[in-house]
């Protein structure tokens, strides 16, 4: 059971054609729940969105013990909204929690909390095609203690943001930059977990990429510095000749939910698919020989993000004349049409919610 604390005055909602951007506008409410060893997860509540009350000594600020997720709610009609594979988000959150020594949550129970909040926040869900309500659950360590060990108390927080496309130009191809100097994760570390520390380590390289005119960073492995892993905000796929190749999950790559969905679709549609190691030398060789047909990222925020150009060692490699390719377009259309209820949900991926 979740309790509800009503807001005295509701916020002004964005106009229909407003520039939403991504993650900059927050709704009226958020979800909170607390954890103590004695009571477990308890006191779930929907409360007005606002500042969180943590002391400067809270362990989250000193040791980065946190996990988070990202999913979306889609407006279908005045009585229906969709969630896309929410159970997979909480399954992944629990895997991240285990790595970060954070108590696991009950996926079914916490999904119901989100559903209850969505029924209250339904008017915040954009109705325009391509827009949605982004959902950001997170867990943070709250013990007030300056000692390097796991916290004993935690808070679950979930906020909501009406969003447009992650990238300003939507599904237009982006340019990415291959990183050599900085490293993000190694096998045995936290690369597979969705935790704040992974993203903090990527920021310096991301800033340098943006200064060079590139949208994202393509990371290589931290040991041999030659195998492709992922992009800063998404998994990555390559169409080489007639085969879709993507780096295999190895403990340092985030197991993306959109990645898994795309791979299932690709195989069912008859595409050749390989999950394996792929070196930057192999990729650049394929580009030079004209065999690299497409590159695209997969992730909740952008769904499918085609890549039109790669910068590697000072050389610019243009992919498919800087245009979206047929494979990326096919997978994007199928996933988004499923999310918005425009086609049959053949895979039982959608959670339909009556509002």
N, C-alpha and C positions, 0 to 999 in steps of 0.2 A: 504494500500500500504506500502511496506517495501523497504527501500533503501539499496543499497549494496556498501560497501567500500572495494575495492579489496586489497588484501595483496600484497605487493611488491615481497616477496619471500615466496614460499610455503615450508612447513615443509617436511622433509623426512618421508614418510609413513613406518610403520612397514613392515618387510618382511612377506611373506605369512605364514611361519611357526613360526613367532616370538612368544615369551612368552608375551602375552598381559596383563595377570593379570586382575585386575578389577579397573577401575577408576584412572589409573596412567598415561595414555597417552591421550593427548588432541589434537583435530583436529585444522585445520587452522582458523576456524571462531567461533564466538559466536553471539547470538542475544541479543540486548539491546532494552529496551523501557522505557520511563520515565512516571511518574505520578505526576501531580500537581492538586490541587483543581480547578484551573482555566481551565485547558486544558484536564483534565482526562488523560487516557493513550494515549501517543502520541510519535512521533518520533521513530517508530520502525525501527531498522536497523540491518543489518548483517555486523559485523566488524571483523577485525583480533582478534583472541584470544589473550588476554593479561591482564595485571593488571587493576583493577578497581580503579577509582579515587575518593576515599571517604576521608573526613576529619576525624581526630581522634575523633571529637565530634559527628560523625554520630551515630544516635540512635541505629542502629543495633548492634554496639559494646558494648553498655551499657545496653540495655533492651531486646535484643534478639528478636526483632520483625521481624520475617521472616517466610516464608513458602517455601516448595520445593516439587518437584515430581520426579518420575523416570519412564521412559518408554524406549522402545527399537525399533530400526528399523532393519528389517531383509532383507538380500539380497535374492532375488528370482531368477532373471536373469538380463541380462544387461539392460533391459528396465523396471524392476519392483522391487519395495521394498514394504515391509509391515510394518504398524504400528498396534499394538495390543491394541484395545479399547482406543484410545487416548482421546476420549470425557470423559471417566470415570476419567482419570487423572485430567483433568481441572475441572470437576465437584467436585472432592475431593479437589482440590486446592482452589476452591471458598469456600467450606465449612471450610477449614482451614483458609482462608483469613478472613471470617466472625468472627471466634473465635479470631483472632489476630488483629482485627480492621484494616485490610488491604483492600483497594478497590478491588472489584471483577474485573476479566478480562472477556472478551468475548471469550468463548471457541472456537467458530468457527474461529474467527479472529486469535487467537494466534496459533491454530493448523495449519492454513495456513502459518503463519510465519515459523513454524518448517518445514513444507513441502518445502517451498522455500529454506531454509537453507540446507535441505537434498539433494536437487537437485544439489546444489553447492558442497556439501561435499560427494557426492555419492561414490567417489573413496576411501573414508575412511571406508566404510561399509565392514567388513570382509566377504569373500565369503565362508569360511570354515564352515562346519556343527558345530553347537553349539556355534558359535561366532556371535556377533551382534554389533550394534552401540548403546551404552547407551546414553540416552538423559536426561539431568538434568536441568529442568526449576526451577528457584527460584525467590523469591521477597524479597527485603530487604528494611528496613526503612533508609532513607538518610537525614532526617532533622539533622542539626547541632545544637543540643540542649541537655543540661543536665537537663532534667525535665521529671518526670515519667508520661508520657501521650503518646497517639498515635502520631506517626509522621504524617505530612501532605504531605510529598513527599516520593516517592518510586522509585525503579528501578527493572525492570524485567530483569533477566539474564538467558540465556540458553546456556549450553555448551554441547559438544559431546565427547564421549570416545569410541574408539573401544575396545571391551572387549571379554574375554573368560568367562569361568564359574566363578561364584562368589567365590566358594571354589576351591582351587588348585586342588583337586582330583575330581572335577566335581560332578557327582551325587552319588558318594560313600557316604554311611551313615556317618554322623558326630556325635560327642558326645556333649551333652549339660549338663549344670550345673544348678540346681535349686537354685535360690537366696532367701535368708531369710532375710538378714540384711538391704539391700538397697531397696528402693521403687522408682518406676518410675512415676506412674500416678494414679490419682483418678478420679472417676466420678465427673463431674463438672469442671475438669481441662482441660488439653490440650492433653490427651492421644489419642483422636480420630483424632487429627490434625497432619499433617505432618509438624512439626516445629522443628527447630534446638534444642531448649531447651529440648525436650523429649529425644533426643539422647545424649546430653551432660550429662544428669543425669544417663545414662546407662554405661558410660565409665569406672568408677571405678570397677564396678562389672564385666564388660567384660574383663578388664585386669586381674582380679583375676582368672576368669574362664580360660583364655588362659594360665596363669602361671600353672594352674592345668592340662593343656592338653586338655581343652575343647574348642570347637569352638564358642559356643554361650551360652547365659544365658536364662533360662526359668523363667519368672517373675510371681510372685503370686500377688494377689490383695493387696493393701496397707492398707485396713481397717481390714479385718479379717485374712489376711496373710495365707489364705489356698486355695483360688480359683485360678486356673490357668488362666492366661491372654494371654500372647504371648511371643514369643522369640524376642531377641533384633532387628533382622532384618527381621522378618517374623511372620505371623500367624501360628498357630499350630493345628494339627489334630491328633486324636488317633483312631486306629481301636481296639475296645474292643469287644470281641466275634465276632459278624457279623455286628457290627454297627460302623459307622464313627461318632465320637463325636468331636465337636469343641466348644471352649468357645463362648458364645453368645456375640454379640456386646452390650456393656453396657455403652458407653461413655468414657471409659478409654482404649479401644482397637482400634487400627487402622483398619478401614474398608478396608481391602486389596482387590485390583482388582483381583489378582490371586486367593485369597480366594473365592471371589464371583464366579469366573469362575469355580473353582474346585468344589464348592458346586453344581452348576448347572449341571456340568457333572456327578457328583456322583449320583445325583437324577435321571437324565435321563438314566444312565446306570443301574439303579435298585438297587443301594446300599441303605441300611438303613442309614439315616443321622439324627443326633440330634445336634441342636445348643442350648446349655444350659450351666448352671454352671457345672463345674467339679472340684472337689477338688483334691488336691495333694494326700490326703489319699485314695480317690477312685482310682486314677491312680496307686499309688504304690500297693494298694491291688490287682488290676487287674494284675499287673506285677508279684506279688508274686504267684498268683493263676494260672499263665500261660494263662490268658485271654487277655492280652495286646499283640495283634498280630503285630501292626505296629504303628509307630509314624513318622509323616513327617510335615515339614514346607512348607508354600506357600508364594511366594513373587516374585516381578518382577525380582530381581537380579538373584536368583537361580532357579526360577520357582517352582520346587518341590525339597525339600531337605530332604531326609530320615534321620531319627535319629537312630543310632545303639546302643546308650548307654546313660543312664541318671544317673547323680550323685545326690543323695539326702541323706542328713544327714549322709554322709560318706560311704554310700553303693552304689555300682555300679549295675545298672540294665541293662542287655543286652537285646536289642529288636531284635527279629527275627534273632538270631545268628549273629547280626551285619551286616545283609544284607538288601538290599532294598526289600520291600514287593510287592506283586502283585497289591495292590490298588494304592500305590504310583507310581509304574511303569506305570500302566494303565493311570492315570491322567497326568503324565508327558509326556507320548508318545502322548496323544491326544492333549494336549495344544501345545506342541512344533511342532507337525506335522501340526497343524492349523496355527501356527505362520509362519512357513517356507513354507506353501502352499503345503504340501505333501498330505493333505487330504482336502475334501470339508469343507468349512467354514459354518457349519450348523447353527451357531448362529449369523452370521453377525457381528463377532467380529473384523475382519481384515479391515483396511483401506488400499486399494491398491493404490499405487502411481506410476505413470508413470514417468520415468526419461530419 
